[in-house]
Amino acid sequence: MSTTGIGTFTLRPVDPLKDAELLHSWVTHPKAAYWMMQDARLQDVEREYMRIAAHEHHHAHLGLHEGRPAFLMERYDPRYVELTGLYDPEPGDVGMHFLVAPTDRPIHGFTRAVITAVMDELFADPRTRRVVVEPDVNNKAVHALNEAVGFVPEREIDKPEKRALLSFCTREQFLAARGVAV
C-alpha cells in the first residue's frame, strides 16, 4: 500500500477471467498505443493474462486507487522474461511495466503518483536492488516519468516488437529522486 497526496494505492493480483474485460478496455484504448495490444480481442487479453498468471517469473497486478481499478503493473524477472539475452542481468534486477487506466477525469500528478507507488511496491521487497524498464524509444512521456523517479537510460536495444530504451533505477536513485536522504 502507498499513500500519497492523491490518495491510497493498493495492488492485487490480476484475475485473468474476472479482469479481462476491464483490461481489454485499457490496453485497446488509443492512449495505450505503446502497450501494443490495440487490435486485441477480449479473448486475446484473457489468454495473455492467463499466460502471465501461470508464469513463474512474470506477475500482473491490478492497481487500485481508493479501492477502484486505476492501473496495471507487471513485474518480471528479466533473466527469463522480456530481456533474456539483451543485457547482462545483475542479482536483484526486477523488470517492470505499468499502464494507467484511461479516464475522462484526469487528476494532476496521478501518473507520477502511480509510478511512485509501483516503485515503492517493487522496492518493498528487500531482494530488489534495481528496477529495469524497456519502453519504446519514442515514448517520450514515459521516459520523463522514469527519469523523475530515478531511472537512468543506459542504451537503446532491439527487441522483437520494438526499439527500446533500456533504463535502470537503483533503490538509492529512487530514494534520491524522492528527496529521501540515503
C-alpha positions as CSV (number, residue, x, y, z in Angstrom):
1,M,0.0,0.0,0.0
2,S,1.2,3.5,-0.8
3,T,-0.5,6.7,0.4
4,T,0.2,10.0,-1.4
5,G,-1.4,13.4,-1.5
6,I,-3.6,12.0,-4.3
7,G,-4.9,9.1,-2.1
8,T,-4.2,5.5,-1.3
9,F,-2.9,2.9,-3.8
10,T,-3.1,-0.8,-3.3
11,L,-2.3,-3.8,-5.5
12,R,-3.9,-7.2,-6.0
13,P,-3.0,-10.0,-8.4
14,V,-4.9,-9.8,-11.8
15,D,-7.6,-12.4,-12.0
16,P,-7.4,-13.2,-15.8
17,L,-11.0,-14.2,-16.1
18,K,-12.6,-11.6,-13.9
19,D,-10.4,-8.7,-15.0
20,A,-10.1,-9.4,-18.8
21,E,-12.9,-7.1,-19.8
22,L,-11.6,-4.2,-17.8
23,L,-8.0,-4.8,-19.0
24,H,-9.2,-5.1,-22.6
25,S,-10.8,-1.7,-22.4
26,W,-7.5,-0.3,-21.1
27,V,-5.0,-2.0,-23.5
28,T,-7.0,-1.3,-26.6
29,H,-7.6,2.4,-25.8
30,P,-5.7,4.9,-28.1
31,K,-3.7,6.2,-25.1
32,A,-2.3,2.7,-24.6
33,A,-0.7,2.5,-28.1
34,Y,2.7,1.6,-26.7
35,W,1.2,-1.4,-24.9
36,M,0.9,-2.9,-28.4
37,M,-2.5,-4.5,-27.9
38,Q,-4.6,-2.1,-29.9
39,D,-6.2,-4.8,-32.0
40,A,-6.5,-7.4,-29.3
41,R,-9.8,-9.2,-28.8
42,L,-11.2,-9.8,-25.4
43,Q,-10.1,-13.5,-25.7
44,D,-6.6,-12.4,-26.6
45,V,-6.3,-10.3,-23.4
46,E,-7.8,-13.1,-21.3
47,R,-5.3,-15.6,-22.8
48,E,-2.3,-13.2,-22.3
49,Y,-3.1,-12.7,-18.6
50,M,-3.7,-16.4,-18.1
51,R,-0.3,-17.0,-19.6
52,I,1.2,-14.4,-17.2
53,A,-0.7,-15.9,-14.2
54,A,0.8,-19.3,-15.0
55,H,4.3,-18.0,-15.5
56,E,6.8,-18.5,-12.7
57,H,8.8,-15.3,-13.5
58,H,6.1,-12.9,-14.6
59,H,3.3,-11.4,-12.5
60,A,0.5,-8.9,-13.2
61,H,-1.2,-6.8,-10.6
62,L,-4.3,-4.6,-10.8
63,G,-3.6,-1.2,-9.1
64,L,-6.4,0.3,-7.1
65,H,-6.8,4.0,-6.2
66,E,-9.1,4.4,-3.2
67,G,-10.3,0.9,-3.9
68,R,-11.2,1.4,-7.6
69,P,-9.2,-0.1,-10.5
70,A,-6.8,2.6,-11.9
71,F,-3.7,1.0,-13.3
72,L,-1.9,-2.2,-14.3
73,M,1.5,-3.2,-13.1
74,E,3.6,-6.2,-14.3
75,R,6.7,-7.4,-12.5
76,Y,9.0,-9.8,-14.2
77,D,12.4,-11.4,-13.8
78,P,14.5,-10.1,-16.8
79,R,16.7,-13.2,-16.7
80,Y,13.7,-15.2,-18.1
81,V,11.2,-12.7,-19.5
82,E,11.3,-9.7,-21.9
83,L,15.1,-9.1,-21.8
84,T,16.6,-12.5,-22.0
85,G,19.9,-12.2,-23.8
86,L,19.6,-8.5,-24.4
87,Y,21.7,-7.3,-21.4
88,D,23.6,-8.9,-18.5
89,P,21.2,-9.0,-15.5
90,E,22.6,-8.5,-12.0
91,P,21.3,-10.1,-8.9
92,G,18.3,-8.3,-7.6
93,D,17.1,-6.9,-11.0
94,V,13.4,-6.7,-11.4
95,G,11.6,-5.8,-14.7
96,M,8.5,-3.6,-14.6
97,H,5.7,-2.4,-16.9
98,F,2.9,-0.1,-15.9
99,L,-0.2,1.3,-17.6
100,V,-2.5,3.9,-16.2
101,A,-6.2,3.4,-17.0
102,P,-7.8,5.9,-19.4
103,T,-10.1,8.4,-17.8
104,D,-12.2,11.4,-18.7
105,R,-11.5,13.0,-15.4
106,P,-7.7,13.3,-15.1
107,I,-6.1,14.1,-11.8
108,H,-3.0,16.3,-12.0
109,G,0.1,14.3,-10.9
110,F,-1.8,11.0,-11.0
111,T,0.6,9.1,-13.3
112,R,3.6,10.3,-11.3
113,A,1.9,9.1,-8.1
114,V,1.2,5.7,-9.8
115,I,4.8,5.1,-10.9
116,T,6.0,6.1,-7.4
117,A,3.6,3.6,-5.8
118,V,4.7,0.9,-8.3
119,M,8.4,1.6,-7.4
120,D,7.5,1.6,-3.6
121,E,6.0,-1.8,-4.1
122,L,9.0,-3.2,-6.0
123,F,11.5,-1.9,-3.6
124,A,9.4,-3.1,-0.6
125,D,11.0,-6.5,-1.5
126,P,14.5,-6.3,0.1
127,R,15.8,-8.6,-2.7
128,T,15.1,-5.9,-5.3
129,R,18.3,-4.0,-5.9
130,R,17.5,-2.4,-9.3
131,V,14.4,-1.9,-11.4
132,V,14.8,-2.4,-15.2
133,V,12.5,-0.9,-17.8
134,E,12.5,-1.1,-21.6
135,P,10.0,1.4,-23.0
136,D,9.7,2.2,-26.7
137,V,12.3,4.8,-27.7
138,N,9.6,7.1,-29.0
139,N,7.6,7.1,-25.7
140,K,8.9,10.4,-24.5
141,A,6.2,10.9,-21.9
142,V,7.2,7.6,-20.1
143,H,10.9,8.5,-20.4
144,A,10.3,11.7,-18.5
145,L,8.3,9.9,-15.8
146,N,11.0,7.3,-15.5
147,E,13.7,9.9,-15.0
148,A,11.5,11.7,-12.5
149,V,11.6,8.7,-10.2
150,G,15.3,8.0,-10.7
151,F,15.7,5.9,-13.8
152,V,18.9,6.4,-15.8
153,P,18.9,5.4,-19.5
154,E,21.7,3.1,-20.5
155,R,21.3,2.3,-24.2
156,E,18.8,1.5,-26.9
157,I,18.2,-2.2,-27.6
158,D,16.3,-4.0,-30.3
159,K,13.5,-6.2,-29.1
160,P,11.4,-8.3,-31.5
161,E,8.5,-5.9,-31.2
162,K,10.2,-2.5,-30.8
163,R,13.3,-0.5,-30.4
164,A,13.5,0.1,-26.7
165,L,15.4,2.4,-24.2
166,L,16.9,0.1,-21.6
167,S,17.0,2.1,-18.3
168,F,17.8,1.2,-14.7
169,C,16.9,2.6,-11.3
170,T,18.6,1.5,-8.1
171,R,16.9,1.8,-4.7
172,E,19.3,4.7,-3.9
173,Q,18.5,6.5,-7.1
174,F,14.7,6.1,-6.4
175,L,15.1,7.5,-2.9
176,A,17.3,10.4,-4.1
177,A,14.6,11.3,-6.7
178,R,12.1,11.4,-3.9
179,G,14.3,13.6,-1.8
180,V,14.9,11.0,0.8
181,A,18.4,11.0,2.3
182,V,20.3,7.9,1.5
